[in-house]
Amino acid sequence: MGAMVNVDAEATGETYLLYRKDDETVLAYTAVCTHAGCRVGPGEADFICPCHESHFNPDDGTATGGPAREALTRYAAEITDGKIVLYP
């Protein structure tokens, strides 16, 4: 699958990045860049921060390019009854 999307959580006001790795796996990360706090979004093959071009691996959130050095914070998530449930 490899689908990536930003999701705004109404309850918390936070934005998360979701990566649907396959039919049974979803990974969730903060959408806040570890370099300067800008909003990270999905790119073609990874997550990208538009402020300074930092790149993050959707498989584990690690910084792979740009000025960011720290990984994105990962949150527990699961697919339950066809819906994605996030545990921030």
N, C-alpha and C positions, 0 to 999 in steps of 0.2 A: 504494500500500500504506500507507505512513505508520505502520508498526508500531514501537512503542518498548518497550524492556524493559531491566531491570537484569539483569546476569549476574555471578555470582561465579565467579572463576577459581580452581579448586582448587590449581593449581600455584603461584600467587603470593599467594593470599589477598586479592587486590584485587577491587574491584567496578567494573564498567564499565557504561556506558550504550550500548546499541545502537539505531540508528535505521535501519530497513529502508526506505529511501527508495523503492525500486522493486524489481522482480524481480532486477535485476542489481547493485544498489548497496546497500552497508551502510556506515554511518558509526559509528565507535566513539569514545567519550569517557570520561574519568575520571568517576566518580560522586561526586567530592569537590568540594563547593562552594568556589568561589574567595573567598568572603567569610569564612566561619568554619569551614570544613572539615567541615560536616555532609554526610550522604549525600543526594545528589540522586536523584530518581526521575522516572519518566514521569508526565506529566499528560495532560490531554485533547488539547492541541495543542502542548505544549512540555515541556521538562524543568523540574521545580520542586524547590526546596529547601524542605522543610517547616519548617526552623528559623526563617527570617526572610523567607520568601516571595520569594526570588530566582527569576527565570525565565530560561531559556536556550533559544535557538533551536536546534532539532534539525538544521537544515541546516548550521550552521557552529560551534555551541557558544557563540556570543556571548551575553553577558548582555543581557537585554532589559527587566529590571525588578527592583526590589528593591535591597538594598544592594550586591549583587555588581556589580563593574565589569569584572572580567577574564573572558575566555572560558574555558570548560572546556578542558582539554588534550585534543587529538585524537590518536588513534592510527591507524596504518595497519590496514586490515581489508579482507578480500575474501571472496567466496563461491567456494568450491572444491568441486566434486563435491557440491553441495547443502548444504555445511556452511560456517559462518562461521568464518574463521580470523583471529585477532587478532594483531598484531605490536606489543606494548607496548614 
